[in-house]
Amino acid sequence: MPELKNRFIFKSSYLKIIGTIAILLSALFLLWYGNANSNQATNAISAQVYFDGEYRIADGPWQKIVEGNHIPSTEGDVTLRGNFHMVAPDGEYVGIYTDSIPIALYTDHINLTIYEGENEPYRIDVENPLYGDSACHVAWTAYTLTSGSEDPIQILIHNPHRFGNETAIDEMLSSTALWTDIAFEKGVLENGNTQRNIGLLFIIISLVVLGTALFSTLIHIKNSNILWVIGIVIFFAGTYLSYSADGVSFWSESVVSNTTILGCSMMFYMLFLSVALVYFLKGTKIVGTITVTLLGVVNAVLLILPILTDILFYDTWLYWAAAQIFGNIILLGCLIREFLVTKGKERWFYIGSILPLISFGLDVIMTDLGLWKGGLFSKYIFVVFFIAAMVAVLKVIPNSINTLAKAKDLETEKIVLNAQLTESRVSTMMSQIRPHFIYNTLGSIEQLCNIDPPKAGELV
């Protein structure tokens, strides 16, 4: 029987590992599929529009616009000169586009001023006072050609930032299309549905974990603090996934707050992830605690600055990223130190904990270089962390409940033992009192026999 039981336990553990890996791979595939098939365009568009012509940076020389070649958006104002062209879905060249169907332009924290013939310039200004003082955001804008001629038009592109949107012009040119009303918006939203739905799932699960943490705290379950931290990390990871998905300006029309929510979600994700890592440190816990405290102070300062000054919230991200990378380097050192002095299964935890710190650094560097946009690599780590956190939660909660139940049983046993001990003491005292009472009574009778014999007889 023991051999059969051990074999069953082994098979159960094996199935759990396979199941966890299967869920993890499925989630990563869905996220990859959503990103790979999302280029800000939509299948519902009848014809793709592209801008053919040349560009120059500031007062530099004019250069030919070549599809796939990078045009930097952080080295000065860029001017495009040429025409919008249209290609049918079958690849047939249609010619210069002059019709009245609006053109969809994707702006990632950039201002556009369009000069078309003798017409007044048309401005797509992300810092328009109508949107508020800190209006910097990602959005789609519909522009309708008004001249009806094939004369070249010019588009002046101004980037008010110097970090984070290095590929803004590339994205705008590669995603330009016809704005076919609801069909266009639906198509863009569908491109971001996979990532957005994963993010919403994260948020829902995080609320469940936070509810469990509250319940655990109320009944004094051990390790309830880490449940709070895990729930918060999952919540902000889900928020980032939802607000970084395609079509966020159609899904959440408060375009100004979208940027703030996106930035804050990544800030708090990294901060509370750091708190979670420090929770499991042992020999280097003091160093980790000081590091996380300083990161919290930096976050608070960078969140307050845009409120008290004219600094845009988006422009604080570079300083926050630099501070977070510095903190991550210290935490990496702590994790490596713990790995070297730890033996057994715990070593795997410290190896896995390194991944989110490294992925964040890669995302910051690659975003600055324009090789990819935003937290691309971190999104996959979100999924890995989510699965690992769920496994940990499902393990911590039952163990904590069992521990609490055992503690209650021990407390009950203690009460019973105390009651039995008290009863035993009382019995012992009574057994001592009874002979002492008899001896006193006999002594009294003896005295009464000499003094008052009738009274002695009555007492007997």
C-alpha positions as CSV (number, residue, x, y, z in Angstrom):
1,M,0.0,0.0,0.0
2,P,2.7,2.6,0.8
3,E,4.3,1.8,-2.6
4,L,1.0,2.4,-4.4
5,K,0.4,5.6,-2.5
6,N,3.9,7.0,-3.4
7,R,3.3,6.1,-7.0
8,F,0.0,7.9,-7.0
9,I,1.6,11.0,-5.4
10,F,4.3,10.9,-8.1
11,K,1.8,10.7,-10.9
12,S,-0.3,13.5,-9.4
13,S,2.7,15.8,-9.2
14,Y,3.7,14.9,-12.7
15,L,0.2,15.8,-14.0
16,K,0.3,19.1,-12.1
17,I,3.6,20.1,-13.8
18,I,2.3,19.1,-17.3
19,G,-1.0,21.0,-16.7
20,T,0.8,24.1,-15.5
21,I,3.2,24.0,-18.5
22,A,0.2,23.5,-20.9
23,I,-1.7,26.5,-19.5
24,L,1.4,28.6,-19.6
25,L,2.2,27.8,-23.2
26,S,-1.4,28.3,-24.3
27,A,-1.5,31.8,-22.7
28,L,1.8,32.8,-24.2
29,F,0.7,31.6,-27.6
30,L,-2.5,33.6,-27.4
31,L,-0.6,36.7,-26.4
32,W,2.0,36.2,-29.2
33,Y,-0.7,35.5,-31.8
34,G,-2.5,38.7,-30.8
35,N,0.7,40.8,-31.1
36,A,1.9,39.1,-34.3
37,N,-1.4,39.8,-36.1
38,S,-1.7,43.4,-34.8
39,N,-0.2,46.2,-36.9
40,Q,-2.8,48.8,-36.1
41,A,-4.6,48.1,-39.4
42,T,-7.8,46.1,-39.9
43,N,-9.1,43.4,-42.2
44,A,-12.3,45.4,-42.6
45,I,-10.5,48.1,-44.7
46,S,-11.2,47.9,-48.4
47,A,-7.9,49.4,-49.5
48,Q,-4.7,50.2,-47.8
49,V,-3.4,53.7,-48.0
50,Y,0.3,54.6,-48.0
51,F,2.3,57.8,-48.2
52,D,4.7,58.0,-51.1
53,G,7.3,60.7,-51.2
54,E,10.3,62.0,-49.2
55,Y,11.2,63.2,-45.8
56,R,13.7,65.4,-44.0
57,I,14.7,65.8,-40.3
58,A,14.7,69.5,-39.2
59,D,16.6,71.4,-42.0
60,G,18.5,68.3,-43.2
61,P,18.5,66.9,-46.8
62,W,15.4,65.3,-48.3
63,Q,15.4,61.5,-48.4
64,K,13.2,59.0,-50.1
65,I,10.6,57.3,-48.0
66,V,11.3,53.5,-48.3
67,E,8.9,51.0,-46.8
68,G,10.5,49.3,-43.9
69,N,13.2,51.9,-43.3
70,H,13.2,53.6,-40.0
71,I,12.5,57.3,-39.7
72,P,13.5,58.6,-36.2
73,S,11.0,60.7,-34.4
74,T,13.3,61.9,-31.5
75,E,16.0,63.8,-33.5
76,G,13.9,66.8,-34.4
77,D,10.8,67.8,-36.4
78,V,10.2,65.7,-39.4
79,T,8.6,66.9,-42.7
80,L,6.9,64.5,-45.1
81,R,6.4,65.6,-48.7
82,G,4.4,63.6,-51.3
83,N,0.9,62.1,-51.7
84,F,-1.3,59.4,-50.3
85,H,-1.6,56.4,-52.6
86,M,-4.0,53.5,-52.5
87,V,-3.5,49.8,-53.2
88,A,-6.5,47.4,-53.6
89,P,-6.7,44.3,-51.4
90,D,-5.4,42.2,-54.4
91,G,-2.3,44.3,-54.6
92,E,-3.3,46.3,-57.6
93,Y,-2.0,49.9,-57.8
94,V,-4.9,52.4,-57.7
95,G,-3.0,55.7,-57.8
96,I,-3.0,58.9,-55.9
97,Y,-5.8,59.1,-53.5
98,T,-8.0,62.2,-53.7
99,D,-11.4,60.9,-52.6
100,S,-13.6,62.1,-49.7
101,I,-13.4,59.0,-47.5
102,P,-11.3,60.0,-44.5
103,I,-7.8,58.7,-44.0
104,A,-7.0,57.2,-40.6
105,L,-3.8,58.5,-39.1
106,Y,-2.3,56.9,-36.0
107,T,-0.5,59.3,-33.7
108,D,1.7,58.1,-30.9
109,H,2.5,61.2,-28.8
110,I,3.2,63.3,-31.9
111,N,1.6,66.5,-33.4
112,L,0.7,66.7,-37.1
113,T,0.3,69.8,-39.2
114,I,-1.0,69.0,-42.7
115,Y,-0.4,71.6,-45.5
116,E,-2.6,70.8,-48.6
117,G,-2.5,73.4,-51.5
118,E,-3.7,76.8,-50.5
119,N,-5.9,75.5,-47.7
120,E,-5.4,76.5,-44.1
121,P,-3.1,74.1,-42.3
122,Y,-4.9,71.2,-40.5
123,R,-3.5,70.5,-37.0
124,I,-3.7,67.2,-35.2
125,D,-2.2,68.5,-31.9
126,V,-1.9,66.1,-29.0
127,E,-1.2,69.1,-26.7
128,N,-4.3,70.9,-27.7
129,P,-5.6,72.9,-24.7
130,L,-9.1,71.4,-25.3
131,Y,-7.7,68.1,-24.0
132,G,-6.0,69.6,-21.0
133,D,-2.5,70.7,-20.1
134,S,-0.9,67.3,-20.1
135,A,-2.6,66.0,-23.2
136,C,-0.1,63.5,-24.6
137,H,-1.6,60.2,-25.8
138,V,-2.0,57.6,-28.5
139,A,-5.0,58.0,-30.8
140,W,-6.5,57.5,-34.2
141,T,-7.6,60.7,-36.1
142,A,-9.7,60.9,-39.3
143,Y,-8.4,63.4,-41.9
144,T,-10.3,64.2,-45.1
145,L,-8.5,65.5,-48.1
146,T,-9.9,68.9,-49.1
147,S,-8.1,70.1,-52.2
148,G,-9.1,67.3,-54.6
149,S,-5.9,67.7,-56.5
150,E,-2.8,65.5,-57.0
151,D,-0.4,68.3,-56.0
152,P,2.1,67.1,-53.3
153,I,1.1,67.8,-49.7
154,Q,3.3,68.3,-46.7
155,I,3.0,66.9,-43.2
156,L,5.0,68.5,-40.4
157,I,5.5,66.1,-37.5
158,H,6.5,67.5,-34.1
159,N,7.4,65.2,-31.2
160,P,7.1,67.0,-27.8
161,H,9.0,64.1,-26.2
162,R,12.4,62.6,-26.5
163,F,11.8,59.1,-25.1
164,G,9.4,56.2,-25.6
165,N,8.0,56.9,-29.1
166,E,11.0,56.5,-31.3
167,T,9.0,54.5,-33.8
168,A,6.0,56.9,-33.9
169,I,6.5,57.9,-37.5
170,D,7.1,54.3,-38.7
171,E,3.8,53.3,-37.0
172,M,1.9,56.1,-38.6
173,L,3.1,55.4,-42.1
174,S,2.7,51.6,-41.8
175,S,-0.8,51.8,-40.4
176,T,-2.4,54.5,-42.6
177,A,-5.7,53.3,-44.0
178,L,-9.2,54.4,-45.0
179,W,-11.5,55.2,-42.2
180,T,-14.6,53.2,-43.0
181,D,-16.6,54.4,-40.0
182,I,-17.7,51.6,-37.7
183,A,-16.0,48.9,-39.7
184,F,-12.6,50.5,-39.2
185,E,-13.1,51.0,-35.4
186,K,-14.3,47.4,-35.1
187,G,-11.3,46.0,-37.0
188,V,-8.8,47.9,-34.8
189,L,-10.6,46.8,-31.7
190,E,-10.5,43.2,-32.9
191,N,-6.8,43.4,-33.3
192,G,-6.4,44.1,-29.7
193,N,-9.1,41.8,-28.3
194,T,-6.8,38.9,-27.4
195,Q,-4.4,41.0,-25.3
196,R,-7.2,43.1,-23.9
197,N,-9.2,40.0,-22.8
198,I,-6.1,38.5,-21.2
199,G,-5.7,41.8,-19.3
200,L,-9.3,41.8,-18.2
201,L,-8.9,38.2,-17.0
202,F,-5.9,39.3,-14.9
203,I,-7.9,42.1,-13.3
204,I,-10.8,39.7,-12.5
205,I,-8.5,37.1,-11.0
206,S,-6.6,39.8,-9.0
207,L,-9.9,40.9,-7.4
208,V,-10.5,37.3,-6.4
209,V,-7.0,37.1,-4.9
210,L,-7.4,40.4,-3.1
211,G,-10.8,39.2,-1.7
212,T,-9.0,36.0,-0.5
213,A,-6.3,38.2,1.1
214,L,-8.9,40.2,2.9
215,F,-10.6,37.0,4.2
216,S,-7.2,35.6,5.2
217,T,-6.4,38.7,7.1
218,L,-9.7,38.8,9.0
219,I,-9.2,35.2,10.2
220,H,-5.5,35.7,10.9
221,I,-4.2,33.2,8.3
222,K,-0.4,33.2,8.0
223,N,1.1,34.6,4.8
224,S,-1.9,36.8,4.1
225,N,0.4,39.7,3.4
226,I,2.0,38.1,0.3
227,L,-1.5,37.4,-1.0
228,W,-2.2,41.2,-0.9
229,V,1.1,41.9,-2.8
230,I,0.4,39.2,-5.4
231,G,-3.1,40.4,-6.0
232,I,-1.9,44.0,-6.5
233,V,0.9,42.9,-8.9
234,I,-1.6,40.9,-11.0
235,F,-4.1,43.8,-11.0
236,F,-1.5,46.3,-12.4
237,A,-0.2,43.7,-14.9
238,G,-3.7,43.3,-16.2
239,T,-4.3,47.0,-16.4
240,Y,-1.1,47.5,-18.5
241,L,-2.1,44.7,-20.8
242,S,-5.6,46.2,-21.3
243,Y,-4.4,49.8,-21.9
244,S,-1.5,48.9,-24.2
245,A,-3.6,46.8,-26.5
246,D,-4.6,48.1,-30.0
247,G,-7.6,50.4,-30.2
248,V,-7.5,51.6,-26.6
249,S,-8.7,55.1,-27.8
250,F,-11.9,53.4,-29.1
251,W,-12.3,51.2,-26.0
252,S,-11.5,54.0,-23.5
253,E,-12.3,57.4,-25.0
254,S,-10.7,59.3,-22.2
255,V,-7.5,59.6,-24.3
256,V,-5.7,61.9,-21.8
257,S,-6.1,59.5,-18.9
258,N,-5.1,56.5,-21.0
259,T,-1.5,57.5,-21.0
260,T,-1.5,58.2,-17.2
261,I,-3.2,54.8,-16.5
262,L,-0.7,53.0,-18.7
263,G,2.3,54.6,-17.1
264,C,1.0,54.2,-13.5
265,S,0.1,50.6,-14.1
266,M,3.7,49.7,-15.1
267,M,5.2,51.9,-12.3
268,F,3.1,50.1,-9.6
269,Y,3.5,46.7,-11.2
270,M,7.3,47.0,-10.9
271,L,7.1,48.5,-7.4
272,F,4.9,45.8,-5.9
273,L,6.8,43.1,-7.8
274,S,9.9,44.4,-6.1
275,V,8.1,44.2,-2.8
276,A,7.1,40.6,-3.5
277,L,10.7,39.7,-4.3
278,V,11.9,41.3,-1.1
279,Y,9.4,39.4,0.9
280,F,11.2,36.1,0.1
281,L,14.7,37.5,0.7
282,K,16.5,36.3,3.8
283,G,20.2,37.3,4.2
284,T,19.8,40.4,2.0
285,K,16.3,41.5,3.2
286,I,17.6,44.8,4.7
287,V,19.2,45.8,1.5
288,G,16.1,44.9,-0.5
289,T,13.8,46.7,1.9
290,I,15.9,49.9,1.6
291,T,15.9,49.7,-2.2
292,V,12.2,49.2,-2.5
293,T,11.6,52.1,0.0
294,L,13.7,54.4,-2.2
295,L,11.9,53.3,-5.3
296,G,8.6,54.1,-3.6
297,V,9.9,57.6,-2.8
298,V,11.0,58.1,-6.5
299,N,7.6,57.0,-7.8
300,A,5.8,59.4,-5.5
301,V,8.0,62.3,-6.5
302,L,7.5,61.6,-10.2
303,L,3.8,61.3,-9.8
304,I,3.5,64.6,-8.0
305,L,5.8,66.6,-10.3
306,P,3.3,66.8,-13.3
307,I,0.6,68.0,-10.9
308,L,2.7,70.8,-9.3
309,T,4.8,71.8,-12.4
310,D,4.5,72.0,-16.2
311,I,6.4,68.7,-16.7
312,L,4.3,66.2,-18.7
313,F,3.8,62.9,-17.0
314,Y,5.0,61.0,-20.1
315,D,8.4,62.9,-19.9
316,T,9.0,61.5,-16.3
317,W,9.0,57.9,-17.6
318,L,12.7,58.2,-18.6
319,Y,13.8,59.1,-15.1
320,W,11.5,56.5,-13.5
321,A,12.9,53.8,-15.9
322,A,16.5,54.8,-15.0
323,A,15.7,54.6,-11.2
324,Q,13.9,51.3,-11.6
325,I,16.7,49.8,-13.6
326,F,19.2,50.9,-10.9
327,G,16.9,49.3,-8.2
328,N,16.6,46.2,-10.3
329,I,20.4,45.8,-10.5
330,I,20.5,45.9,-6.7
331,L,17.7,43.4,-6.4
332,L,19.4,41.2,-8.9
333,G,22.5,41.2,-6.7
334,C,20.3,40.2,-3.7
335,L,18.7,37.4,-5.7
336,I,22.1,36.0,-6.9
337,R,23.4,36.2,-3.3
338,E,20.3,34.2,-2.0
339,F,20.7,31.7,-4.8
340,L,24.4,31.0,-3.9
341,V,23.6,30.4,-0.2
342,T,20.4,28.5,-0.7
343,K,20.0,24.8,-1.4
344,G,17.1,22.7,-2.6
345,K,14.0,23.7,-4.5
346,E,14.1,27.4,-3.3
347,R,17.0,28.0,-5.7
348,W,14.5,27.7,-8.7
349,F,12.4,30.5,-7.2
350,Y,15.4,32.9,-7.2
351,I,16.3,31.9,-10.8
352,G,12.7,32.6,-11.9
353,S,12.6,35.9,-10.0
354,I,15.4,37.3,-12.2
355,L,13.3,37.1,-15.3
356,P,10.9,40.1,-14.7
357,L,13.9,42.3,-13.7
358,I,15.9,41.5,-16.9
359,S,12.8,41.7,-19.1
360,F,12.1,45.2,-17.9
361,G,15.6,46.4,-18.6
362,L,15.5,44.9,-22.1
363,D,12.2,46.6,-22.8
364,V,13.5,50.0,-21.7
365,I,16.6,49.7,-23.8
366,M,14.9,48.4,-26.9
367,T,12.1,51.0,-26.7
368,D,14.8,53.8,-26.5
369,L,16.5,52.3,-29.5
370,G,13.3,51.9,-31.4
371,L,13.6,48.2,-31.9
372,W,10.2,47.5,-30.3
373,K,7.5,49.4,-28.6
374,G,6.7,49.5,-24.9
375,G,6.8,46.5,-22.6
376,L,6.7,43.9,-25.3
377,F,8.9,41.3,-23.5
378,S,7.4,42.2,-20.1
379,K,3.9,41.2,-21.4
380,Y,5.0,37.6,-21.7
381,I,6.6,37.7,-18.3
382,F,3.2,38.9,-17.0
383,V,1.7,35.7,-18.2
384,V,4.5,33.6,-16.6
385,F,4.2,35.5,-13.3
386,F,0.4,35.1,-13.4
387,I,0.6,31.3,-13.8
388,A,3.3,31.0,-11.1
389,A,1.3,33.3,-8.8
390,M,-1.8,31.2,-9.2
391,V,0.1,28.0,-8.4
392,A,1.6,29.7,-5.3
393,V,-1.8,31.1,-4.2
394,L,-3.5,27.7,-4.6
395,K,-0.7,26.2,-2.5
396,V,-0.5,28.9,0.1
397,I,-4.2,29.1,0.9
398,P,-4.9,25.4,1.6
399,N,-1.7,25.2,3.6
400,S,-2.6,28.3,5.6
401,I,-6.1,27.0,6.2
402,N,-4.8,23.6,7.4
403,T,-2.3,25.4,9.6
404,L,-5.1,27.5,11.1
405,A,-7.3,24.5,11.6
406,K,-4.5,22.6,13.4
407,A,-3.9,25.7,15.5
408,K,-7.6,25.8,16.5
409,D,-7.5,22.1,17.3
410,L,-4.4,22.6,19.5
411,E,-6.1,25.5,21.2
412,T,-9.2,23.4,21.9
413,E,-7.1,20.6,23.2
414,K,-5.3,23.0,25.5
415,I,-8.6,24.3,26.9
416,V,-9.7,20.7,27.6
417,L,-6.4,19.8,29.3
418,N,-6.6,23.0,31.4
419,A,-10.2,22.0,32.5
420,Q,-9.1,18.5,33.3
421,L,-6.1,19.9,35.3
422,T,-8.3,22.2,37.3
423,E,-10.8,19.4,38.1
424,S,-7.9,17.2,39.2
425,R,-6.6,20.0,41.5
426,V,-10.1,20.4,43.0
427,S,-10.4,16.7,43.6
428,T,-7.0,16.7,45.3
429,M,-8.0,19.6,47.5
430,M,-11.3,17.9,48.5
431,S,-9.5,14.7,49.3
432,Q,-7.3,16.7,51.6
433,I,-10.2,18.7,53.2
434,R,-12.3,15.6,54.1
435,P,-10.0,13.9,56.6
436,H,-9.0,17.2,58.1
437,F,-12.7,18.0,58.7
438,I,-13.3,14.6,60.3
439,Y,-10.3,15.0,62.7
440,N,-11.6,18.4,63.8
441,T,-15.0,17.1,64.4
442,L,-13.7,14.2,66.6
443,G,-11.6,16.6,68.5
444,S,-14.6,18.8,69.2
445,I,-16.7,15.8,70.4
446,E,-13.8,14.7,72.7
447,Q,-13.9,18.2,74.4
448,L,-17.6,18.2,74.7
449,C,-17.6,14.8,76.5
450,N,-15.8,16.4,79.4
451,I,-17.6,19.7,79.4
452,D,-21.2,18.9,78.2
453,P,-21.9,15.2,77.7
454,P,-25.5,15.7,76.5
455,K,-24.3,18.2,73.8
456,A,-21.6,15.7,72.7
457,G,-24.2,13.0,72.2
458,E,-26.3,15.4,70.2
459,L,-23.2,16.3,68.0
460,V,-22.5,12.6,67.4
